[in-house]
Amino acid sequence: MLRTVVVFLLGALSAALLILLCLVLRGAQVRPAGKWEAWMTGVAKHRILVRGRSKVNPLTATAQNIADGREKFSHYCFACHGFDGQGTGVPFFETVSPPIPSLASVKVQSYSDGQIYWIIKNGLWPSGMPASQGILNEDEMWSLVLYIRHLPPRGSLGEPCFYTGECSARSDGSSKITWLVPSAGVYR
């Protein structure tokens, strides 16, 4: 028994040293994924990591529910995905690794509603997609799914103001940033 534990620990230490050596020799430079890595991560996400395939959205795709999703998106998701879900105005959208997907892409739209809900709720490791459980309630998350299914054309909603430097102070004199809710013309 002790021999097995020692062999396991030596194997784990060897693996850790090999990984460290690879990082030291190669550095931690961000590089785009190769074809094989992209294919493997795609298969892993669609078939293994992301659950909820059979879950059905309890909200119907009404104009109000989609607008509610757009409102939540404009507060919670736009910093990485842009207002339109396609990265418009996000300076790092195409340079992060792993890349931020366009939510209008075939890869994202091929997820079931339940899978998109699961990703919103739980986040997606190792992509950097944060979990919203405890921040958004179930109806808010489902309305985000509806908005993602009904995204506007790329670039049609403009760029987030904090990337353009065009944010303004609130009319009440406070120093909080004013957020423009796209196409609603409403400041919050």
TIVO-2410 file (N, C-alpha, C; in nm, 3 decimals):
# residues 188
REC num residu      c1      c2      c3 atome chaine
REC   1      M   0.082  -0.119   0.000     N      A
REC   1      M   0.000   0.000   0.000    CA      A
REC   1      M   0.087   0.126   0.000     C      A
REC   2      L   0.188   0.128   0.086     N      A
REC   2      L   0.277   0.244   0.094    CA      A
REC   2      L   0.352   0.262  -0.038     C      A
REC   3      R   0.394   0.151  -0.096     N      A
REC   3      R   0.465   0.156  -0.224    CA      A
REC   3      R   0.377   0.218  -0.332     C      A
REC   4      T   0.248   0.183  -0.336     N      A
REC   4      T   0.155   0.238  -0.434    CA      A
REC   4      T   0.139   0.388  -0.417     C      A
REC   5      V   0.129   0.433  -0.293     N      A
REC   5      V   0.115   0.577  -0.264    CA      A
REC   5      V   0.242   0.650  -0.309     C      A
REC   6      V   0.358   0.595  -0.279     N      A
REC   6      V   0.484   0.659  -0.317    CA      A
REC   6      V   0.496   0.667  -0.468     C      A
REC   7      V   0.463   0.562  -0.540     N      A
REC   7      V   0.468   0.561  -0.686    CA      A
REC   7      V   0.372   0.664  -0.742     C      A
REC   8      F   0.251   0.671  -0.687     N      A
REC   8      F   0.153   0.770  -0.733    CA      A
REC   8      F   0.205   0.911  -0.711     C      A
REC   9      L   0.258   0.938  -0.593     N      A
REC   9      L   0.310   1.072  -0.562    CA      A
REC   9      L   0.428   1.109  -0.652     C      A
REC  10      L   0.516   1.015  -0.678     N      A
REC  10      L   0.628   1.041  -0.769    CA      A
REC  10      L   0.578   1.067  -0.911     C      A
REC  11      G   0.477   0.993  -0.955     N      A
REC  11      G   0.418   1.015  -1.087    CA      A
REC  11      G   0.353   1.152  -1.096     C      A
REC  12      A   0.279   1.192  -0.992     N      A
REC  12      A   0.214   1.323  -0.990    CA      A
REC  12      A   0.318   1.435  -0.988     C      A
REC  13      L   0.424   1.418  -0.910     N      A
REC  13      L   0.531   1.518  -0.905    CA      A
REC  13      L   0.601   1.528  -1.039     C      A
REC  14      S   0.626   1.415  -1.104     N      A
REC  14      S   0.689   1.416  -1.236    CA      A
REC  14      S   0.602   1.488  -1.339     C      A
REC  15      A   0.472   1.462  -1.335     N      A
REC  15      A   0.380   1.528  -1.428    CA      A
REC  15      A   0.378   1.679  -1.403     C      A
REC  16      A   0.376   1.719  -1.277     N      A
REC  16      A   0.375   1.862  -1.244    CA      A
REC  16      A   0.504   1.928  -1.291     C      A
REC  17      L   0.617   1.863  -1.272     N      A
REC  17      L   0.745   1.918  -1.317    CA      A
REC  17      L   0.752   1.927  -1.469     C      A
REC  18      L   0.697   1.829  -1.538     N      A
REC  18      L   0.694   1.832  -1.684    CA      A
REC  18      L   0.610   1.949  -1.734     C      A
REC  19      I   0.495   1.970  -1.673     N      A
REC  19      I   0.409   2.083  -1.710    CA      A
REC  19      I   0.481   2.215  -1.683     C      A
REC  20      L   0.544   2.226  -1.568     N      A
REC  20      L   0.618   2.347  -1.534    CA      A
REC  20      L   0.732   2.371  -1.633     C      A
REC  21      L   0.803   2.266  -1.670     N      A
REC  21      L   0.911   2.278  -1.767    CA      A
REC  21      L   0.857   2.327  -1.902     C      A
REC  22      C   0.745   2.272  -1.945     N      A
REC  22      C   0.684   2.316  -2.071    CA      A
REC  22      C   0.647   2.463  -2.065     C      A
REC  23      L   0.591   2.508  -1.954     N      A
REC  23      L   0.553   2.649  -1.940    CA      A
REC  23      L   0.676   2.739  -1.940     C      A
REC  24      V   0.781   2.696  -1.873     N      A
REC  24      V   0.904   2.777  -1.869    CA      A
REC  24      V   0.967   2.786  -2.008     C      A
REC  25      L   0.974   2.673  -2.077     N      A
REC  25      L   1.036   2.673  -2.209    CA      A
REC  25      L   0.952   2.746  -2.314     C      A
REC  26      R   0.822   2.733  -2.305     N      A
REC  26      R   0.733   2.792  -2.405    CA      A
REC  26      R   0.679   2.926  -2.363     C      A
REC  27      G   0.678   2.954  -2.235     N      A
REC  27      G   0.620   3.077  -2.184    CA      A
REC  27      G   0.469   3.065  -2.176     C      A
REC  28      A   0.407   3.169  -2.126     N      A
REC  28      A   0.262   3.170  -2.112    CA      A
REC  28      A   0.199   3.259  -2.217     C      A
REC  29      Q   0.264   3.271  -2.330     N      A
REC  29      Q   0.215   3.355  -2.437    CA      A
REC  29      Q   0.082   3.301  -2.491     C      A
REC  30      V  -0.010   3.393  -2.515     N      A
REC  30      V  -0.139   3.355  -2.571    CA      A
REC  30      V  -0.124   3.327  -2.719     C      A
REC  31      R  -0.172   3.212  -2.760     N      A
REC  31      R  -0.167   3.174  -2.901    CA      A
REC  31      R  -0.304   3.123  -2.941     C      A
REC  32      P  -0.343   3.141  -3.065     N      A
REC  32      P  -0.471   3.084  -3.109    CA      A
REC  32      P  -0.466   2.932  -3.106     C      A
REC  33      A  -0.581   2.873  -3.080     N      A
REC  33      A  -0.589   2.727  -3.077    CA      A
REC  33      A  -0.569   2.671  -3.217     C      A
REC  34      G  -0.502   2.559  -3.225     N      A
REC  34      G  -0.486   2.490  -3.353    CA      A
REC  34      G  -0.614   2.417  -3.390     C      A
REC  35      K  -0.619   2.359  -3.509     N      A
REC  35      K  -0.740   2.291  -3.555    CA      A
REC  35      K  -0.779   2.176  -3.463     C      A
REC  36      W  -0.681   2.095  -3.423     N      A
REC  36      W  -0.708   1.980  -3.337    CA      A
REC  36      W  -0.760   2.025  -3.201     C      A
REC  37      E  -0.696   2.125  -3.141     N      A
REC  37      E  -0.738   2.175  -3.011    CA      A
REC  37      E  -0.879   2.236  -3.020     C      A
REC  38      A  -0.906   2.313  -3.125     N      A
REC  38      A  -1.039   2.373  -3.143    CA      A
REC  38      A  -1.146   2.265  -3.160     C      A
REC  39      W  -1.115   2.162  -3.238     N      A
REC  39      W  -1.211   2.053  -3.258    CA      A
REC  39      W  -1.238   1.981  -3.127     C      A
REC  40      M  -1.132   1.949  -3.053     N      A
REC  40      M  -1.147   1.876  -2.926    CA      A
REC  40      M  -1.228   1.957  -2.824     C      A
REC  41      T  -1.198   2.086  -2.812     N      A
REC  41      T  -1.273   2.166  -2.715    CA      A
REC  41      T  -1.419   2.181  -2.757     C      A
REC  42      G  -1.443   2.191  -2.887     N      A
REC  42      G  -1.581   2.198  -2.936    CA      A
REC  42      G  -1.660   2.073  -2.902     C      A
REC  43      V  -1.601   1.958  -2.927     N      A
REC  43      V  -1.666   1.831  -2.895    CA      A
REC  43      V  -1.686   1.821  -2.744     C      A
REC  44      A  -1.584   1.855  -2.667     N      A
REC  44      A  -1.595   1.846  -2.521    CA      A
REC  44      A  -1.706   1.936  -2.468     C      A
REC  45      K  -1.715   2.059  -2.518     N      A
REC  45      K  -1.819   2.150  -2.471    CA      A
REC  45      K  -1.958   2.101  -2.510     C      A
REC  46      H  -1.978   2.064  -2.634     N      A
REC  46      H  -2.111   2.026  -2.680    CA      A
REC  46      H  -2.159   1.893  -2.624     C      A
REC  47      R  -2.067   1.801  -2.595     N      A
REC  47      R  -2.110   1.666  -2.558    CA      A
REC  47      R  -2.078   1.626  -2.415     C      A
REC  48      I  -1.983   1.695  -2.350     N      A
REC  48      I  -1.942   1.650  -2.217    CA      A
REC  48      I  -1.962   1.758  -2.111     C      A
REC  49      L  -1.902   1.875  -2.132     N      A
REC  49      L  -1.899   1.979  -2.029    CA      A
REC  49      L  -2.031   2.051  -2.008     C      A
REC  50      V  -2.100   2.083  -2.115     N      A
REC  50      V  -2.222   2.163  -2.107    CA      A
REC  50      V  -2.343   2.070  -2.095     C      A
REC  51      R  -2.414   2.087  -1.986     N      A
REC  51      R  -2.530   2.002  -1.962    CA      A
REC  51      R  -2.659   2.077  -1.997     C      A
REC  52      G  -2.772   2.018  -1.968     N      A
REC  52      G  -2.901   2.085  -1.986    CA      A
REC  52      G  -2.961   2.073  -2.123     C      A
REC  53      R  -2.912   1.983  -2.206     N      A
REC  53      R  -2.957   1.970  -2.344    CA      A
REC  53      R  -3.110   1.959  -2.355     C      A
REC  54      S  -3.173   1.886  -2.266     N      A
REC  54      S  -3.318   1.861  -2.279    CA      A
REC  54      S  -3.404   1.963  -2.205     C      A
REC  55      K  -3.342   2.056  -2.135     N      A
REC  55      K  -3.418   2.157  -2.061    CA      A
REC  55      K  -3.486   2.253  -2.160     C      A
REC  56      V  -3.612   2.286  -2.134     N      A
REC  56      V  -3.691   2.370  -2.225    CA      A
REC  56      V  -3.714   2.507  -2.161     C      A
REC  57      N  -3.701   2.611  -2.242     N      A
REC  57      N  -3.723   2.747  -2.195    CA      A
REC  57      N  -3.870   2.766  -2.158     C      A
REC  58      P  -3.897   2.804  -2.032     N      A
REC  58      P  -4.036   2.824  -1.991    CA      A
REC  58      P  -4.096   2.955  -2.044     C      A
REC  59      L  -4.011   3.045  -2.094     N      A
REC  59      L  -4.058   3.173  -2.148    CA      A
REC  59      L  -4.082   3.161  -2.298     C      A
REC  60      T  -4.185   3.224  -2.344     N      A
REC  60      T  -4.210   3.227  -2.489    CA      A
REC  60      T  -4.138   3.347  -2.549     C      A
REC  61      A  -4.111   3.340  -2.676     N      A
REC  61      A  -4.033   3.444  -2.746    CA      A
REC  61      A  -4.122   3.562  -2.784     C      A
REC  62      T  -4.174   3.631  -2.682     N      A
REC  62      T  -4.252   3.752  -2.707    CA      A
REC  62      T  -4.158   3.871  -2.717     C      A
REC  63      A  -4.206   3.980  -2.775     N      A
REC  63      A  -4.124   4.101  -2.786    CA      A
REC  63      A  -4.080   4.149  -2.647     C      A
REC  64      Q  -4.166   4.138  -2.548     N      A
REC  64      Q  -4.133   4.183  -2.413    CA      A
REC  64      Q  -4.025   4.095  -2.350     C      A
REC  65      N  -4.037   3.964  -2.363     N      A
REC  65      N  -3.936   3.874  -2.305    CA      A
REC  65      N  -3.800   3.892  -2.371     C      A
REC  66      I  -3.800   3.912  -2.502     N      A
REC  66      I  -3.673   3.937  -2.573    CA      A
REC  66      I  -3.614   4.071  -2.529     C      A
REC  67      A  -3.699   4.173  -2.513     N      A
REC  67      A  -3.652   4.304  -2.465    CA      A
REC  67      A  -3.597   4.293  -2.323     C      A
REC  68      D  -3.661   4.213  -2.239     N      A
REC  68      D  -3.610   4.191  -2.103    CA      A
REC  68      D  -3.472   4.127  -2.108     C      A
REC  69      G  -3.453   4.031  -2.198     N      A
REC  69      G  -3.323   3.967  -2.214    CA      A
REC  69      G  -3.219   4.065  -2.264     C      A
REC  70      R  -3.259   4.151  -2.356     N      A
REC  70      R  -3.168   4.253  -2.409    CA      A
REC  70      R  -3.125   4.350  -2.299     C      A
REC  71      E  -3.219   4.386  -2.214     N      A
REC  71      E  -3.191   4.475  -2.101    CA      A
REC  71      E  -3.087   4.411  -2.008     C      A
REC  72      K  -3.108   4.286  -1.970     N      A
REC  72      K  -3.013   4.216  -1.882    CA      A
REC  72      K  -2.878   4.201  -1.951     C      A
REC  73      F  -2.880   4.168  -2.079     N      A
REC  73      F  -2.757   4.153  -2.156    CA      A
REC  73      F  -2.677   4.283  -2.155     C      A
REC  74      S  -2.747   4.396  -2.167     N      A
REC  74      S  -2.679   4.526  -2.174    CA      A
REC  74      S  -2.617   4.566  -2.040     C      A
REC  75      H  -2.650   4.494  -1.934     N      A
REC  75      H  -2.589   4.522  -1.804    CA      A
REC  75      H  -2.488   4.416  -1.763     C      A
REC  76      Y  -2.510   4.292  -1.804     N      A
REC  76      Y  -2.430   4.181  -1.752    CA      A
REC  76      Y  -2.332   4.121  -1.851     C      A
REC  77      C  -2.366   4.120  -1.979     N      A
REC  77      C  -2.289   4.042  -2.077    CA      A
REC  77      C  -2.209   4.125  -2.177     C      A
REC  78      F  -2.245   4.251  -2.192     N      A
REC  78      F  -2.191   4.332  -2.301    CA      A
REC  78      F  -2.043   4.361  -2.290     C      A
REC  79      A  -1.987   4.358  -2.170     N      A
REC  79      A  -1.845   4.393  -2.154    CA      A
REC  79      A  -1.755   4.301  -2.237     C      A
REC  80      C  -1.795   4.175  -2.250     N      A
REC  80      C  -1.717   4.080  -2.330    CA      A
REC  80      C  -1.778   4.054  -2.468     C      A
REC  81      H  -1.911   4.057  -2.477     N      A
REC  81      H  -1.979   4.020  -2.602    CA      A
REC  81      H  -2.027   4.139  -2.684     C      A
REC  82      G  -2.016   4.262  -2.630     N      A
REC  82      G  -2.072   4.378  -2.700    CA      A
REC  82      G  -2.223   4.377  -2.686     C      A
REC  83      F  -2.288   4.489  -2.715     N      A
REC  83      F  -2.434   4.496  -2.703    CA      A
REC  83      F  -2.506   4.399  -2.796     C      A
REC  84      D  -2.445   4.373  -2.912     N      A
REC  84      D  -2.512   4.289  -3.012    CA      A
REC  84      D  -2.476   4.141  -2.999     C      A
REC  85      G  -2.394   4.104  -2.899     N      A
REC  85      G  -2.356   3.965  -2.879    CA      A
REC  85      G  -2.252   3.915  -2.977     C      A
REC  86      Q  -2.198   4.008  -3.058     N      A
REC  86      Q  -2.106   3.969  -3.164    CA      A
REC  86      Q  -1.972   4.043  -3.153     C      A
REC  87      G  -1.949   4.102  -3.035     N      A
REC  87      G  -1.820   4.162  -3.006    CA      A
REC  87      G  -1.798   4.303  -3.056     C      A
REC  88      T  -1.900   4.368  -3.108     N      A
REC  88      T  -1.884   4.503  -3.160    CA      A
REC  88      T  -1.831   4.596  -3.052     C      A
REC  89      G  -1.718   4.660  -3.080     N      A
REC  89      G  -1.662   4.759  -2.990    CA      A
REC  89      G  -1.581   4.705  -2.875     C      A
REC  90      V  -1.570   4.575  -2.862     N      A
REC  90      V  -1.493   4.516  -2.752    CA      A
REC  90      V  -1.350   4.496  -2.802     C      A
REC  91      P  -1.254   4.574  -2.749     N      A
REC  91      P  -1.119   4.575  -2.806    CA      A
REC  91      P  -1.045   4.442  -2.797     C      A
REC  92      F  -1.077   4.358  -2.701     N      A
REC  92      F  -1.006   4.232  -2.683    CA      A
REC  92      F  -1.085   4.112  -2.736     C      A
REC  93      F  -1.197   4.136  -2.802     N      A
REC  93      F  -1.288   4.029  -2.844    CA      A
REC  93      F  -1.218   3.921  -2.927     C      A
REC  94      E  -1.133   3.960  -3.018     N      A
REC  94      E  -1.069   3.862  -3.107    CA      A
REC  94      E  -0.929   3.823  -3.063     C      A
REC  95      T  -0.882   3.874  -2.949     N      A
REC  95      T  -0.744   3.845  -2.910    CA      A
REC  95      T  -0.730   3.761  -2.784     C      A
REC  96      V  -0.838   3.740  -2.709     N      A
REC  96      V  -0.826   3.659  -2.588    CA      A
REC  96      V  -0.815   3.512  -2.625     C      A
REC  97      S  -0.757   3.436  -2.534     N      A
REC  97      S  -0.745   3.292  -2.555    CA      A
REC  97      S  -0.789   3.222  -2.427     C      A
REC  98      P  -0.887   3.136  -2.434     N      A
REC  98      P  -0.962   3.098  -2.551    CA      A
REC  98      P  -1.048   3.214  -2.600     C      A
REC  99      P  -1.080   3.215  -2.730     N      A
REC  99      P  -1.153   3.329  -2.788    CA      A
REC  99      P  -1.297   3.340  -2.736     C      A
REC 100      I  -1.346   3.462  -2.732     N      A
REC 100      I  -1.485   3.486  -2.698    CA      A
REC 100      I  -1.567   3.458  -2.824     C      A
REC 101      P  -1.668   3.374  -2.815     N      A
REC 101      P  -1.743   3.344  -2.937    CA      A
REC 101      P  -1.844   3.453  -2.971     C      A
REC 102      S  -1.869   3.469  -3.099     N      A
REC 102      S  -1.984   3.549  -3.142    CA      A
REC 102      S  -2.106   3.466  -3.108     C      A
REC 103      L  -2.199   3.526  -3.036     N      A
REC 103      L  -2.317   3.451  -2.995    CA      A
REC 103      L  -2.411   3.423  -3.113     C      A
REC 104      A  -2.385   3.488  -3.227     N      A
REC 104      A  -2.463   3.461  -3.348    CA      A
REC 104      A  -2.403   3.348  -3.430     C      A
REC 105      S  -2.286   3.297  -3.388     N      A
REC 105      S  -2.218   3.193  -3.466    CA      A
REC 105      S  -2.296   3.062  -3.465     C      A
REC 106      V  -2.270   2.982  -3.565     N      A
REC 106      V  -2.334   2.850  -3.576    CA      A
REC 106      V  -2.298   2.765  -3.455     C      A
REC 107      K  -2.174   2.776  -3.407     N      A
REC 107      K  -2.132   2.696  -3.291    CA      A
REC 107      K  -2.217   2.726  -3.169     C      A
REC 108      V  -2.242   2.853  -3.143     N      A
REC 108      V  -2.323   2.891  -3.025    CA      A
REC 108      V  -2.470   2.861  -3.050     C      A
REC 109      Q  -2.520   2.897  -3.167     N      A
REC 109      Q  -2.661   2.877  -3.196    CA      A
REC 109      Q  -2.698   2.728  -3.205     C      A
REC 110      S  -2.599   2.640  -3.220     N      A
REC 110      S  -2.628   2.497  -3.225    CA      A
REC 110      S  -2.652   2.437  -3.087     C      A
REC 111      Y  -2.620   2.510  -2.981     N      A
REC 111      Y  -2.656   2.463  -2.846    CA      A
REC 111      Y  -2.808   2.468  -2.832     C      A
REC 112      S  -2.863   2.379  -2.752     N      A
REC 112      S  -3.006   2.385  -2.721    CA      A
REC 112      S  -3.029   2.502  -2.625     C      A
REC 113      D  -3.154   2.545  -2.611     N      A
REC 113      D  -3.185   2.651  -2.515    CA      A
REC 113      D  -3.137   2.612  -2.375     C      A
REC 114      G  -3.159   2.486  -2.339     N      A
REC 114      G  -3.117   2.439  -2.207    CA      A
REC 114      G  -2.967   2.446  -2.187     C      A
REC 115      Q  -2.891   2.419  -2.292     N      A
REC 115      Q  -2.744   2.428  -2.281    CA      A
REC 115      Q  -2.699   2.573  -2.267     C      A
REC 116      I  -2.760   2.664  -2.342     N      A
REC 116      I  -2.724   2.806  -2.328    CA      A
REC 116      I  -2.759   2.853  -2.188     C      A
REC 117      Y  -2.876   2.815  -2.138     N      A
REC 117      Y  -2.915   2.848  -2.002    CA      A
REC 117      Y  -2.812   2.794  -1.902     C      A
REC 118      W  -2.769   2.669  -1.922     N      A
REC 118      W  -2.672   2.606  -1.832    CA      A
REC 118      W  -2.541   2.685  -1.831     C      A
REC 119      I  -2.496   2.728  -1.949     N      A
REC 119      I  -2.372   2.807  -1.958    CA      A
REC 119      I  -2.389   2.940  -1.886     C      A
REC 120      I  -2.500   3.008  -1.907     N      A
REC 120      I  -2.525   3.136  -1.839    CA      A
REC 120      I  -2.527   3.114  -1.688     C      A
REC 121      K  -2.593   3.012  -1.644     N      A
REC 121      K  -2.608   2.985  -1.500    CA      A
REC 121      K  -2.477   2.943  -1.434     C      A
REC 122      N  -2.403   2.853  -1.499     N      A
REC 122      N  -2.286   2.790  -1.436    CA      A
REC 122      N  -2.151   2.841  -1.483     C      A
REC 123      G  -2.150   2.919  -1.591     N      A
REC 123      G  -2.023   2.961  -1.648    CA      A
REC 123      G  -1.965   2.847  -1.729     C      A
REC 124      L  -1.850   2.872  -1.789     N      A
REC 124      L  -1.788   2.769  -1.872    CA      A
REC 124      L  -1.638   2.773  -1.854     C      A
REC 125      W  -1.587   2.673  -1.786     N      A
REC 125      W  -1.443   2.660  -1.766    CA      A
REC 125      W  -1.384   2.593  -1.888     C      A
REC 126      P  -1.271   2.627  -1.933     N      A
REC 126      P  -1.177   2.731  -1.891    CA      A
REC 126      P  -1.190   2.859  -1.975     C      A
REC 127      S  -1.309   2.888  -2.023     N      A
REC 127      S  -1.325   2.997  -2.118    CA      A
REC 127      S  -1.322   3.136  -2.057     C      A
REC 128      G  -1.343   3.148  -1.930     N      A
REC 128      G  -1.353   3.280  -1.869    CA      A
REC 128      G  -1.497   3.326  -1.857     C      A
REC 129      M  -1.591   3.249  -1.911     N      A
REC 129      M  -1.733   3.283  -1.899    CA      A
REC 129      M  -1.775   3.263  -1.755     C      A
REC 130      P  -1.816   3.373  -1.686     N      A
REC 130      P  -1.852   3.361  -1.545    CA      A
REC 130      P  -1.992   3.303  -1.525     C      A
REC 131      A  -2.014   3.246  -1.409     N      A
REC 131      A  -2.147   3.197  -1.372    CA      A
REC 131      A  -2.232   3.314  -1.327     C      A
REC 132      S  -2.361   3.309  -1.358     N      A
REC 132      S  -2.450   3.416  -1.314    CA      A
REC 132      S  -2.547   3.369  -1.206     C      A
REC 133      Q  -2.533   3.244  -1.164     N      A
REC 133      Q  -2.617   3.193  -1.056    CA      A
REC 133      Q  -2.592   3.278  -0.932     C      A
REC 134      G  -2.700   3.323  -0.870     N      A
REC 134      G  -2.688   3.410  -0.753    CA      A
REC 134      G  -2.683   3.558  -0.789     C      A
REC 135      I  -2.665   3.589  -0.917     N      A
REC 135      I  -2.665   3.727  -0.964    CA      A
REC 135      I  -2.793   3.755  -1.041     C      A
REC 136      L  -2.828   3.663  -1.130     N      A
REC 136      L  -2.952   3.672  -1.207    CA      A
REC 136      L  -3.047   3.563  -1.161     C      A
REC 137      N  -3.177   3.591  -1.166     N      A
REC 137      N  -3.273   3.486  -1.131    CA      A
REC 137      N  -3.304   3.401  -1.255     C      A
REC 138      E  -3.382   3.296  -1.237     N      A
REC 138      E  -3.408   3.202  -1.347    CA      A
REC 138      E  -3.474   3.269  -1.467     C      A
REC 139      D  -3.576   3.354  -1.443     N      A
REC 139      D  -3.643   3.421  -1.554    CA      A
REC 139      D  -3.547   3.513  -1.629     C      A
REC 140      E  -3.459   3.580  -1.557     N      A
REC 140      E  -3.362   3.667  -1.623    CA      A
REC 140      E  -3.267   3.587  -1.711     C      A
REC 141      M  -3.223   3.471  -1.660     N      A
REC 141      M  -3.134   3.386  -1.740    CA      A
REC 141      M  -3.206   3.332  -1.864     C      A
REC 142      W  -3.332   3.292  -1.848     N      A
REC 142      W  -3.407   3.242  -1.963    CA      A
REC 142      W  -3.434   3.353  -2.063     C      A
REC 143      S  -3.454   3.477  -2.015     N      A
REC 143      S  -3.474   3.589  -2.109    CA      A
REC 143      S  -3.345   3.618  -2.186     C      A
REC 144      L  -3.230   3.596  -2.123     N      A
REC 144      L  -3.103   3.608  -2.195    CA      A
REC 144      L  -3.094   3.506  -2.308     C      A
REC 145      V  -3.143   3.386  -2.282     N      A
REC 145      V  -3.144   3.282  -2.387    CA      A
REC 145      V  -3.227   3.332  -2.505     C      A
REC 146      L  -3.343   3.390  -2.477     N      A
REC 146      L  -3.429   3.442  -2.585    CA      A
REC 146      L  -3.358   3.551  -2.663     C      A
REC 147      Y  -3.289   3.642  -2.592     N      A
REC 147      Y  -3.217   3.749  -2.662    CA      A
REC 147      Y  -3.107   3.691  -2.751     C      A
REC 148      I  -3.034   3.592  -2.699     N      A
REC 148      I  -2.927   3.528  -2.776    CA      A
REC 148      I  -2.985   3.461  -2.901     C      A
REC 149      R  -3.104   3.410  -2.893     N      A
REC 149      R  -3.170   3.350  -3.010    CA      A
REC 149      R  -3.220   3.455  -3.110     C      A
REC 150      H  -3.233   3.580  -3.066     N      A
REC 150      H  -3.288   3.687  -3.151    CA      A
REC 150      H  -3.193   3.808  -3.153     C      A
REC 151      L  -3.066   3.784  -3.177     N      A
REC 151      L  -2.967   3.892  -3.177    CA      A
REC 151      L  -2.989   3.987  -3.295     C      A
REC 152      P  -2.959   4.116  -3.273     N      A
REC 152      P  -2.968   4.213  -3.383    CA      A
REC 152      P  -2.848   4.198  -3.477     C      A
REC 153      P  -2.851   4.263  -3.592     N      A
REC 153      P  -2.736   4.257  -3.683    CA      A
REC 153      P  -2.610   4.313  -3.617     C      A
REC 154      R  -2.497   4.255  -3.655     N      A
REC 154      R  -2.367   4.297  -3.600    CA      A
REC 154      R  -2.347   4.446  -3.621     C      A
REC 155      G  -2.309   4.515  -3.513     N      A
REC 155      G  -2.278   4.656  -3.519    CA      A
REC 155      G  -2.397   4.749  -3.509     C      A
REC 156      S  -2.519   4.696  -3.509     N      A
REC 156      S  -2.638   4.781  -3.513    CA      A
REC 156      S  -2.666   4.854  -3.382     C      A
REC 157      L  -2.605   4.812  -3.272     N      A
REC 157      L  -2.632   4.874  -3.143    CA      A
REC 157      L  -2.518   4.962  -3.094     C      A
REC 158      G  -2.415   4.978  -3.173     N      A
REC 158      G  -2.304   5.063  -3.134    CA      A
REC 158      G  -2.207   4.994  -3.039     C      A
REC 159      E  -2.117   5.074  -2.985     N      A
REC 159      E  -2.012   5.023  -2.898    CA      A
REC 159      E  -2.038   5.061  -2.754     C      A
REC 160      P  -1.995   4.978  -2.658     N      A
REC 160      P  -2.007   5.014  -2.517    CA      A
REC 160      P  -1.931   5.144  -2.489     C      A
REC 161      C  -1.994   5.237  -2.417     N      A
REC 161      C  -1.935   5.369  -2.398    CA      A
REC 161      C  -1.803   5.366  -2.322     C      A
REC 162      F  -1.784   5.271  -2.233     N      A
REC 162      F  -1.658   5.274  -2.159    CA      A
REC 162      F  -1.540   5.229  -2.243     C      A
REC 163      Y  -1.564   5.175  -2.363     N      A
REC 163      Y  -1.455   5.146  -2.455    CA      A
REC 163      Y  -1.430   5.263  -2.549     C      A
REC 164      T  -1.531   5.346  -2.569     N      A
REC 164      T  -1.515   5.461  -2.659    CA      A
REC 164      T  -1.476   5.587  -2.584     C      A
REC 165      G  -1.494   5.588  -2.451     N      A
REC 165      G  -1.464   5.706  -2.370    CA      A
REC 165      G  -1.576   5.808  -2.374     C      A
REC 166      E  -1.693   5.770  -2.417     N      A
REC 166      E  -1.804   5.863  -2.430    CA      A
REC 166      E  -1.908   5.849  -2.320     C      A
REC 167      C  -1.871   5.792  -2.206     N      A
REC 167      C  -1.964   5.781  -2.095    CA      A
REC 167      C  -1.981   5.918  -2.032     C      A
REC 168      S  -2.097   5.945  -1.978     N      A
REC 168      S  -2.122   6.075  -1.917    CA      A
REC 168      S  -2.167   6.058  -1.773     C      A
REC 169      A  -2.160   6.166  -1.699     N      A
REC 169      A  -2.205   6.163  -1.560    CA      A
REC 169      A  -2.357   6.164  -1.558     C      A
REC 170      R  -2.415   6.116  -1.449     N      A
REC 170      R  -2.560   6.114  -1.437    CA      A
REC 170      R  -2.614   6.255  -1.420     C      A
REC 171      S  -2.739   6.272  -1.455     N      A
REC 171      S  -2.800   6.404  -1.443    CA      A
REC 171      S  -2.819   6.447  -1.298     C      A
REC 172      D  -2.812   6.350  -1.204     N      A
REC 172      D  -2.828   6.385  -1.063    CA      A
REC 172      D  -2.696   6.433  -1.001     C      A
REC 173      G  -2.591   6.444  -1.081     N      A
REC 173      G  -2.463   6.496  -1.034    CA      A
REC 173      G  -2.371   6.391  -0.974     C      A
REC 174      S  -2.419   6.266  -0.962     N      A
REC 174      S  -2.332   6.163  -0.905    CA      A
REC 174      S  -2.225   6.126  -1.006     C      A
REC 175      S  -2.123   6.060  -0.958     N      A
REC 175      S  -2.012   6.023  -1.045    CA      A
REC 175      S  -2.028   5.885  -1.106     C      A
REC 176      K  -2.142   5.822  -1.084     N      A
REC 176      K  -2.164   5.690  -1.142    CA      A
REC 176      K  -2.169   5.702  -1.293     C      A
REC 177      I  -2.121   5.596  -1.360     N      A
REC 177      I  -2.125   5.593  -1.507    CA      A
REC 177      I  -2.269   5.574  -1.551     C      A
REC 178      T  -2.306   5.641  -1.655     N      A
REC 178      T  -2.439   5.626  -1.713    CA      A
REC 178      T  -2.431   5.517  -1.820     C      A
REC 179      W  -2.521   5.422  -1.812     N      A
REC 179      W  -2.525   5.314  -1.910    CA      A
REC 179      W  -2.639   5.339  -2.005     C      A
REC 180      L  -2.612   5.334  -2.130     N      A
REC 180      L  -2.716   5.347  -2.230    CA      A
REC 180      L  -2.769   5.210  -2.264     C      A
REC 181      V  -2.899   5.191  -2.246     N      A
REC 181      V  -2.961   5.065  -2.283    CA      A
REC 181      V  -2.989   5.076  -2.432     C      A
REC 182      P  -2.927   4.991  -2.514     N      A
REC 182      P  -2.936   5.005  -2.659    CA      A
REC 182      P  -3.078   5.015  -2.711     C      A
REC 183      S  -3.096   5.104  -2.801     N      A
REC 183      S  -3.219   5.133  -2.875    CA      A
REC 183      S  -3.337   5.170  -2.788     C      A
REC 184      A  -3.321   5.167  -2.659     N      A
REC 184      A  -3.431   5.209  -2.575    CA      A
REC 184      A  -3.416   5.358  -2.543     C      A
REC 185      G  -3.293   5.411  -2.559     N      A
REC 185      G  -3.269   5.551  -2.530    CA      A
REC 185      G  -3.285   5.584  -2.383     C      A
REC 186      V  -3.265   5.486  -2.297     N      A
REC 186      V  -3.286   5.505  -2.155    CA      A
REC 186      V  -3.153   5.500  -2.083     C      A
REC 187      Y  -3.131   5.597  -1.997     N      A
REC 187      Y  -3.009   5.596  -1.916    CA      A
REC 187      Y  -3.040   5.543  -1.779     C      A
REC 188      R  -2.951   5.459  -1.729     N      A
REC 188      R  -2.969   5.399  -1.595    CA      A
REC 188      R  -2.856   5.441  -1.506     C      A
***
